[in-house]
Amino acid sequence: MISDDTMTLTIQGKAEASILEKLSKEYELSESQRWLFVDYSPNNVSLESQFDVLLEGDSKSLVPGIFVVKVLECLDQFGNNLSEIPEGFKTICKLEFFPEVPHKIDSLPSLDTWRHNPHKITITNHKTINLANSTSYVDDLSRLAYYLIVDYRNSINTDIITKSEFYTYLETNFHVNAKHAEKILTVFIQLGKIKAITNNRIELLTAV
Amino acid sequence: MTKDAPPIYVFRGTTIGFQGSTASMSIPYTCTSSHPIKAIWFALDCMSKNPYTAVVYLGILEKFSEQKIKANVLKSIEDEIALGMKPLEFYTLSEGYVHVSDLQSIVKSFGFDTYMSVRKDNLSLLCEETRLIDQNEIEAIVAKMRNCIKK
C-alpha cells in the first residue's frame, strides 16, 4: 500500500476523440501520447511531472518494464485547461510515454466519463514512493481496537478523553506509531465510533 | 442521481470555509451535488486531513441564477452541479452547513449507511454504488438538516 503523501495518478481508462470534441478540445496526439481519465488526485501534480513506476489494479501489482511518463496537459470536466492537476480533482490528462505506450495503458477500457476500474493503472515515481500499512490492516485494527476501547471507556467512567490519551492507549496496546494512531482515529470518526468535540477532546460513542 | 423531478437543492461536502483549490479560484466554480449522500462521501474524504471541520453545505438551487450553473457535458457519477462562482461566494449564498457526523446520523434514519472509511481511491466506487434518491427523501433530509444547520 502506498501512503497518501506519495505523488500518484490513477488512470481509469482512455478518453477517445469524441470526449475531447464534447469539451471543444483538439484530440491531437503523437504515437507516444494518450488522453486518459485520471481519478481524484491525492496531491497537486504540476505539468511536466514525470513518473517511472506503473502499478496495476486495486492490489497495485508492479507492471514490469522501464517507463517514463510525463504529464503534458490537464483538463477539468468542463474542458478548462489547468496549470496543474489539483488535489481532489478528477481530470482528463494528456500523458506522454517513453520509450512507447505500455501495453497495459492501451489495454485500459475506453470510457465516456470517470468510472471506477478495478484494473486501473496507478503511476508514481520510485523516488517518492512511501509505503503505508494496508487499508485492510488499519480497518481490521480499528475494529479490534474498538472493543478494547469500549472496555477502557467503561473502566474510566467517562466518554470523553483527550486525543493524546487515545494515541497513548493505541501505542501501548497495539504498538502503533503516532501517525498510524492518527489514521485510526480518523477512521473511527468516519465510522461514527468517535465524535470530535474540540481539537483535543474526543467522545467515545456506543457502536452505530 | 435523483430519479424524477429536477433538483431543488445542492449539497457540497467540504471543510468549513474551504476556499477551493488554486484552479477553482482562477477559473471560478464550485462543485456541488444534487445527491446529499454523495456530498457526504466528499466530506468524509476531507476528514482525513481535517477531522474536525468536515461538513456538508446546503444550497437552494433557485437562489443561483441560471447563468451561474455550468453544464458538465460528460456523464457525472457524482450528480454534479457546478456553479460558476468561487466557493466562498457559494457559502455566503448557501443556507449554511451541517457537520458530517450529524448528517450521517440524519441519513441513517432514511436507510443510508454512510459510516464508511472514505479515501480518494474509493470515492468513485462509493459514488457509483450509491442508490438513487427521490425528491421526497431529499426534502425530508433537508428538513432534518435545518434543525442543526449553522451559518
HADDOCK unambig.tbl for C-alpha pairs under 7 A between the chains (distance, minus, plus):
assign (segid A and resid 22 and name CA) (segid B and resid 73 and name CA) 6.58 0.50 0.50
assign (segid A and resid 40 and name CA) (segid B and resid 120 and name CA) 5.96 0.50 0.50
assign (segid A and resid 42 and name CA) (segid B and resid 120 and name CA) 6.34 0.50 0.50
assign (segid A and resid 77 and name CA) (segid B and resid 72 and name CA) 6.36 0.50 0.50
assign (segid A and resid 78 and name CA) (segid B and resid 72 and name CA) 5.78 0.50 0.50
assign (segid A and resid 82 and name CA) (segid B and resid 23 and name CA) 6.66 0.50 0.50
assign (segid A and resid 86 and name CA) (segid B and resid 21 and name CA) 6.64 0.50 0.50
assign (segid A and resid 86 and name CA) (segid B and resid 23 and name CA) 6.84 0.50 0.50
assign (segid A and resid 113 and name CA) (segid B and resid 74 and name CA) 5.98 0.50 0.50
assign (segid A and resid 113 and name CA) (segid B and resid 75 and name CA) 5.81 0.50 0.50
assign (segid A and resid 115 and name CA) (segid B and resid 124 and name CA) 6.58 0.50 0.50
assign (segid A and resid 116 and name CA) (segid B and resid 124 and name CA) 5.59 0.50 0.50
assign (segid A and resid 116 and name CA) (segid B and resid 125 and name CA) 5.44 0.50 0.50
assign (segid A and resid 186 and name CA) (segid B and resid 47 and name CA) 6.90 0.50 0.50
assign (segid A and resid 186 and name CA) (segid B and resid 48 and name CA) 5.99 0.50 0.50
assign (segid A and resid 186 and name CA) (segid B and resid 51 and name CA) 6.39 0.50 0.50
assign (segid A and resid 187 and name CA) (segid B and resid 117 and name CA) 5.66 0.50 0.50
assign (segid A and resid 190 and name CA) (segid B and resid 44 and name CA) 6.30 0.50 0.50
assign (segid A and resid 190 and name CA) (segid B and resid 115 and name CA) 5.92 0.50 0.50
assign (segid A and resid 190 and name CA) (segid B and resid 116 and name CA) 6.01 0.50 0.50
assign (segid A and resid 190 and name CA) (segid B and resid 117 and name CA) 5.82 0.50 0.50
assign (segid A and resid 191 and name CA) (segid B and resid 115 and name CA) 4.19 0.50 0.50
assign (segid A and resid 191 and name CA) (segid B and resid 116 and name CA) 5.36 0.50 0.50
assign (segid A and resid 191 and name CA) (segid B and resid 117 and name CA) 6.50 0.50 0.50
assign (segid A and resid 192 and name CA) (segid B and resid 101 and name CA) 6.81 0.50 0.50
assign (segid A and resid 192 and name CA) (segid B and resid 115 and name CA) 6.02 0.50 0.50
assign (segid A and resid 196 and name CA) (segid B and resid 52 and name CA) 6.03 0.50 0.50
assign (segid A and resid 199 and name CA) (segid B and resid 52 and name CA) 6.87 0.50 0.50
